Amino acid sequence: MRVVIAPDSFKGSIGAAAAARAIAAGWRAARPDDTLIELPLADGGEGTLAVLAATHPGSRWHHLVVSGPGDALVKAAWLELTGAVGVVELAAAAGLPLLDQLIPLDAHSYGVGELVGHALDAGVRRIMITLGGSACTDGGTGLLAALGARFLDKAGQPLPLGGGALTRLAAVDLSGLRTPPAAGVSCLTDVRAPLLGRTGAAAAFGPQKGASPADIDELEAGLTLLAELLGGDPAEPGAGAAGGCGYGLAAAWGARLVPGADQIAAIAGLPDALADADLVVTGEGRYDATSLTGKVVGTVRTIAGKAGVPVAVVAGSMTAPPLTDYSVALATLAGSPEEAMTEPVRWLAAAARQLAVEAVS
């Protein structure tokens, strides 16, 4: 058999490349003569740069210290691909894991703008920004402020950073905003949510960032005011990604919002890899009702369906029917989610051995 192994990262447990290696090792233990192609993927969230670096041997890392989502500085990096393309991962400067304590009203994206500015200074002609895993709900005002935009209160003073301050927004000044690169800006989104409403940035994703119901109301009010003053299309799919950073970048900088998993699958060469495959194994940490809507698993399933290739899913846990040909939950194999996360390599290999038997029986 020819098997393509194309997982996402298992958040909080193991990266996509290491997960692909573990699955491959388990499969080889059961079927050593099969041809395996390891193709780790991402959807624009945490770990996207690592996936792109692995699939682009000529890429170059740029390391620097920037503002984190709170008060502390963080070490971060952006990736330069051949052709003067700069890729910035929002989670590297504004991700949830960078906070010891969640601060839903004060968390901001300023450091992301610092990374983007550094890429501009390096002369990139195109910028891709991966939106996912954010700690903030600031509508992208932090990152835009780092690029020269000003968000002012009634007295004409700049607002503090963070989405909670946006309820005091009275004016937006983009006169000092840096010019986008010549070949444009694209945002790779891991969700297709709008900016506002019950499926938007504050209501749908605020709770996972520590927002209480009162906080959500405050964040929603601030984002609504931002949309009134900044313009653009707050209903555009992906506008609510990364706490509304998708909206801010599209409205103020003309960025295109595109599904991250689709773009990265194409860049990594998944359609070509599936052209003569007998099976594709994909996976993620938690398989739920959102897994088929813009995530890696759903993207792999769609592309594989067009190629007529069966799909197997390995997930840390499953809370929805997988809708694939084969599936294994690591929590079931290990006895608990905690045990599966403690030894992900062991249980991914065990899942692969089980799939190797099921797929040919």
Sequence and secondary structure as in RCSB ss.txt:
>XXXX:A:sequence
MRVVIAPDSFKGSIGAAAAARAIAAGWRAARPDDTLIELPLADGGEGTLAVLAATHPGSRWHHLVVSGPGDALVK
AAWLELTGAVGVVELAAAAGLPLLDQLIPLDAHSYGVGELVGHALDAGVRRIMITLGGSACTDGGTGLLAALGAR
FLDKAGQPLPLGGGALTRLAAVDLSGLRTPPAAGVSCLTDVRAPLLGRTGAAAAFGPQKGASPADIDELEAGLTL
LAELLGGDPAEPGAGAAGGCGYGLAAAWGARLVPGADQIAAIAGLPDALADADLVVTGEGRYDATSLTGKVVGTV
RTIAGKAGVPVAVVAGSMTAPPLTDYSVALATLAGSPEEAMTEPVRWLAAAARQLAVEAVS
>XXXX:A:secstr
 EEEE    BTTTB HHHHHHHHHHHHHHH TTSEEEE     SSTTHHHHHHHH TT EEEEEEEE SSSSEEE
EEEEEETTTEEEEEHHHHHBGGG SS  TTT   HHHHHHHHHHHHTT SEEEEEE SBS  STTHHHHHHTT E
EE TTS B  SSGGGGGG  EEE TT     TT EEEEES    SSSTTSHHHHHTGGGT  HHHHHHHHHHHHH
HHHHH S TTSTTTTHHHHHHHHHHHHH  EEEEHHHHHHHHHTHHHHTTT SEEEEEEEEE TTTTSSSHHHHH
HHHHHHHT  EEEEEEEESS   SSEEEEHHHHHSSHHHHHHSHHHHHHHHHHHHHHHTT 
